[in-house]
Amino acid sequence: MVNRSGPTYATSHRDDVGAEMGPLEMLSSWGARILAIDIPRVSERLEKMARDGADHVSLPTKDGETGADITRDTAAVAAWIDEQAGDDTVVLGMHAYADSGMHIRLTLAGDLIATWLQERRPTTVLAYLATPTDAFVVPQEIIDAARSRWSRHGSKGFAKRALRTASRGQLFTEPYPKGSRVADCIIAQQGPNYAVAKRLQRWRAVASEADGRRVSFNVAPATFTRSVTKNTALKAAYAGAHHFGVEVFAAETSRALMAALLVHDVMRDDLAPGAAPQRAHAEELFSDGAAHGGLWRTAWAPRSALGVAAALGAPKALRRKA
């Protein structure tokens, strides 16, 4: 387990929405030494978490105010992490989130901090969370399982065939067509800024592993977070996802699961400190141990069932609001 004699976990959050999937609360309760960076108005919550947990959480201060904005104080935050970590290995967690173009700005600021720390501290471990609603190269056994479900259920049934015909092939389409190995789960409702920010993070992670540096980048399951439930269409689709074999997790369950996977990645004793494992394909960084909740194994291409899932889940989503 991460503790004072092990790595120092430095994490950047941005408001309660971005932090909802972050591992900070779990790591604090497990006794990890944490350097937490968030904007001043959120830092009070982090201070309370430190008191309620193992009290191993440190926060930056400036002019008597606790907290920092990594988009404005990028260099100062990087230097603060370097100073506070001492001789420990740094695990830099980038879990910041914001709406619109700010998400890209946060990601770029985090990337600058990451590259600077890696130059100064070659054993620095980068840690991210991957969204399941993205596109991934997946193992063949997952593809075979999805195609098997398509053969048994996906291509059959009068209602599904009728909907597929009426929608001109947009609904209930085949997963992994024409030999594809890509699980295309990108959802347009999340917007281009979200997609670009995640692509930047994945590029940095793959580049770091190619340089022999260790990275933790696990796919988190679809989760009922506030950033999801404030979008009416996504909330309804998640509520109806179980009709298509996809499990949507509660936020507290996802937090515990992803924190445990992070600790596993960081504390591996089969590798030299900070060293990356050997992989047959770079995308295995994301697919190994992915908690996709069944999204990659559905009998239909996920986007082609999204609208129907939303229609089926709308009543349940309304009840959740109540």
C-alpha positions in Angstrom: 0.0 0.0 0.0 1.2 3.6 -0.6 2.4 5.1 2.6 4.9 7.6 3.9 7.8 5.3 3.1 6.5 4.8 -0.4 5.6 7.1 -3.3 4.1 10.5 -3.0 0.9 10.9 -4.8 0.4 14.4 -6.4 -3.1 14.9 -7.8 -4.7 17.8 -9.7 -8.4 18.2 -9.4 -10.7 20.9 -10.6 -14.1 21.4 -8.8 -16.3 18.7 -7.3 -17.3 17.3 -10.6 -13.8 16.5 -11.7 -12.8 15.1 -8.4 -15.8 12.7 -8.2 -14.0 9.9 -9.9 -10.6 10.7 -8.4 -8.9 8.4 -5.9 -8.0 11.1 -3.4 -10.5 10.0 -0.7 -9.7 6.3 -0.9 -5.9 6.9 -0.9 -6.2 9.2 2.1 -8.1 6.6 4.0 -5.4 4.1 3.2 -2.7 6.2 4.6 -1.1 7.5 1.3 1.0 10.7 1.4 -0.9 13.1 -0.9 -0.1 16.5 -2.4 -3.5 17.8 -3.5 -3.9 20.7 -6.0 -7.2 22.3 -6.6 -8.6 25.8 -6.9 -9.0 27.8 -3.7 -12.8 27.5 -3.4 -12.5 23.7 -3.4 -9.5 23.3 -1.1 -11.6 23.6 2.0 -13.2 20.2 1.1 -9.7 18.8 0.6 -8.6 20.0 4.0 -11.6 18.4 5.6 -10.8 15.1 3.8 -7.2 15.3 5.2 -8.6 15.7 8.7 -11.1 12.8 8.3 -8.6 10.5 6.6 -5.0 9.7 7.5 -4.1 13.4 7.7 -1.3 12.9 5.1 -2.7 15.5 2.7 -0.7 18.6 1.9 -2.0 21.6 -0.1 -0.2 24.6 -1.6 -0.7 28.0 -0.2 -0.2 31.4 -1.8 -0.6 34.8 0.0 -2.3 33.0 2.9 -4.8 31.3 0.6 -4.9 27.5 0.3 -5.1 26.1 -3.2 -3.8 26.7 -6.7 -5.0 26.9 -10.3 -2.7 24.8 -12.5 -3.7 26.8 -15.6 -2.4 30.0 -13.9 0.3 28.8 -11.6 1.7 25.9 -13.7 5.4 26.5 -13.0 4.8 27.2 -9.3 2.7 24.0 -8.8 5.4 21.9 -10.5 8.1 23.4 -8.3 5.9 22.9 -5.2 5.4 19.2 -6.0 9.1 18.7 -6.6 10.0 20.4 -3.3 7.4 18.6 -1.2 8.1 15.1 -2.6 11.7 15.2 -1.4 13.4 11.8 -2.2 10.1 10.0 -2.8 8.9 8.7 -6.1 6.2 11.0 -7.5 2.9 9.6 -8.8 1.3 12.4 -10.7 -2.5 12.0 -11.0 -4.2 14.1 -13.6 -7.9 14.0 -12.7 -8.9 17.6 -13.5 -12.1 18.2 -15.3 -14.0 21.2 -16.5 -16.6 22.0 -19.1 -15.9 23.3 -22.6 -12.4 24.4 -23.6 -11.2 24.7 -20.1 -10.8 20.9 -20.0 -8.2 21.2 -22.8 -6.4 24.0 -20.9 -6.3 21.9 -17.7 -5.0 18.9 -19.6 -2.2 21.0 -21.3 -1.2 22.5 -17.9 -1.1 19.0 -16.4 1.0 17.8 -19.3 3.5 20.6 -18.8 3.8 19.7 -15.1 4.2 16.0 -16.1 7.0 16.5 -18.6 8.9 18.9 -16.3 8.7 16.4 -13.4 9.7 13.5 -15.6 12.8 15.4 -16.7 13.8 16.1 -13.1 12.6 12.8 -11.7 12.9 10.0 -14.3 11.0 7.6 -12.0 7.9 9.8 -12.0 4.7 7.7 -12.6 1.9 9.3 -14.6 -1.7 8.4 -13.6 -4.9 9.0 -15.5 -8.4 7.6 -15.8 -9.7 6.6 -19.2 -13.4 7.1 -20.0 -15.2 4.0 -21.4 -16.9 6.3 -23.9 -13.9 6.6 -26.2 -12.4 4.4 -29.0 -9.9 1.6 -28.1 -8.1 -1.2 -29.8 -9.3 -4.2 -27.8 -8.2 -7.9 -27.5 -9.5 -10.4 -30.0 -11.4 -12.4 -27.3 -13.6 -9.4 -26.6 -14.3 -9.0 -30.3 -15.1 -12.7 -30.6 -17.5 -12.4 -27.6 -19.3 -9.4 -29.1 -19.6 -11.0 -32.5 -21.0 -14.2 -30.9 -23.7 -12.1 -29.1 -24.5 -10.4 -32.4 -24.9 -13.8 -34.1 -27.2 -15.1 -31.3 -29.2 -11.9 -30.5 -28.0 -8.8 -32.3 -29.1 -9.6 -35.8 -32.3 -11.3 -34.9 -35.8 -10.2 -33.8 -38.5 -8.4 -35.8 -38.4 -5.2 -33.7 -34.6 -4.8 -34.1 -34.7 -5.5 -37.8 -37.5 -3.1 -38.3 -35.8 -0.3 -36.3 -32.5 -1.0 -38.2 -34.4 -0.7 -41.5 -36.4 2.4 -40.5 -33.3 4.2 -39.3 -31.4 3.3 -42.5 -28.9 1.2 -40.7 -28.2 3.6 -37.9 -29.8 1.5 -35.1 -28.7 -1.9 -33.8 -25.7 -2.2 -36.1 -23.0 -4.9 -35.9 -20.1 -4.5 -33.5 -16.6 -4.6 -34.9 -17.6 -4.7 -38.6 -15.3 -5.8 -41.4 -12.5 -7.1 -39.2 -12.3 -3.9 -37.1 -10.5 -4.2 -33.7 -11.7 -0.9 -32.5 -14.4 -0.5 -29.8 -15.9 2.8 -31.0 -17.8 4.1 -27.9 -17.4 7.8 -28.5 -20.5 9.7 -27.5 -21.1 13.0 -29.4 -23.0 14.5 -26.5 -19.7 14.7 -24.5 -18.4 17.2 -27.1 -15.2 17.8 -29.0 -13.3 19.4 -26.1 -13.7 16.3 -24.0 -12.5 14.1 -26.8 -9.5 16.2 -27.5 -8.5 16.4 -23.8 -8.7 12.6 -23.5 -6.7 12.2 -26.7 -3.9 14.5 -25.4 -3.8 12.4 -22.2 -3.6 9.2 -24.1 -0.9 10.5 -26.4 1.3 11.5 -23.4 0.7 8.2 -21.7 1.7 6.1 -24.8 4.8 8.4 -25.4 5.9 8.0 -21.8 5.6 4.2 -21.9 7.5 4.2 -25.2 10.3 6.0 -23.3 10.3 3.2 -20.7 8.4 5.1 -18.0 5.6 3.6 -15.9 2.0 4.9 -16.5 -1.3 4.0 -14.8 -4.1 4.6 -17.3 -7.1 2.4 -16.5 -10.5 2.4 -18.2 -13.1 3.3 -15.6 -16.6 1.9 -15.9 -19.6 4.0 -17.0 -20.5 5.8 -13.7 -23.4 7.9 -12.4 -21.4 11.0 -11.8 -22.7 14.6 -11.6 -21.1 15.4 -14.9 -23.1 12.6 -16.5 -26.4 13.1 -14.7 -26.6 16.8 -15.5 -26.8 15.8 -19.2 -30.4 14.6 -19.6 -29.8 12.4 -22.6 -26.7 10.7 -21.1 -28.5 10.2 -17.8 -31.4 8.4 -19.5 -29.0 6.3 -21.7 -27.1 5.2 -18.6 -30.3 4.4 -16.8 -31.3 2.1 -19.7 -27.9 0.6 -20.4 -28.6 -2.6 -18.5 -31.1 -3.6 -21.2 -28.0 -4.0 -23.5 -25.7 -5.9 -21.0 -23.9 -2.8 -19.8 -23.5 -2.1 -16.1 -23.3 1.5 -14.9 -21.5 1.8 -11.5 -22.3 4.0 -8.5 -19.6 6.7 -8.1 -18.4 5.4 -4.7 -17.9 1.9 -6.2 -15.9 3.2 -9.2 -13.7 5.4 -6.9 -12.7 2.4 -4.8 -12.1 0.2 -7.8 -10.0 2.7 -9.7 -8.0 3.6 -6.6 -7.1 0.0 -6.1 -6.0 -0.4 -9.7 -3.9 2.7 -9.4 -2.1 1.3 -6.3 -1.6 -2.0 -8.1 0.0 -0.3 -11.1 2.3 1.9 -8.9 3.4 -0.8 -6.4 4.2 -3.6 -8.9 7.3 -5.5 -7.6 8.0 -7.3 -10.9 9.4 -4.1 -12.4 12.2 -1.7 -11.6 10.9 1.5 -9.9 9.1 3.7 -12.4 9.8 1.2 -15.3 7.2 0.4 -17.9 6.1 -3.2 -18.7 6.7 -4.7 -22.1 3.7 -4.7 -24.4 2.9 -6.3 -27.7 0.8 -3.3 -28.7 0.7 0.3 -27.2 -3.1 0.2 -26.7 -2.7 -2.6 -24.2 -2.0 0.2 -21.7 -5.7 0.9 -21.8 -7.2 -2.5 -22.6 -5.4 -4.6 -19.9 -7.7 -4.8 -16.9 -10.2 -2.3 -18.4 -13.3 -2.0 -16.3 -15.6 -1.3 -19.3 -18.7 -2.8 -17.6 -19.6 -4.8 -20.6 -19.6 -1.9 -23.1 -17.0 -3.5 -25.3 -18.8 -6.8 -25.4 -22.3 -5.7 -26.3 -24.1 -7.4 -29.2 -24.4 -4.0 -31.0 -22.2 -1.1 -31.8 -22.7 1.1 -28.6 -23.7 4.3 -30.4 -26.3 2.4 -32.5 -28.1 1.4 -29.3 -27.7 4.7 -27.4 -30.9 6.3 -28.4 -33.0 3.2 -27.6 -31.2 2.9 -24.2 -32.1 6.5 -23.5 -35.8 5.9 -24.4 -35.9 2.8 -22.2 -34.1 4.5 -19.3 -36.0 7.8 -19.3 -38.6 6.8 -16.8 -35.9 5.4 -14.4 -33.8 8.6 -14.9 -36.8 10.8 -13.9 -37.3 8.7 -10.8 -33.6 9.1 -9.9 -34.0 12.8 -10.0 -36.9 12.6 -7.7 
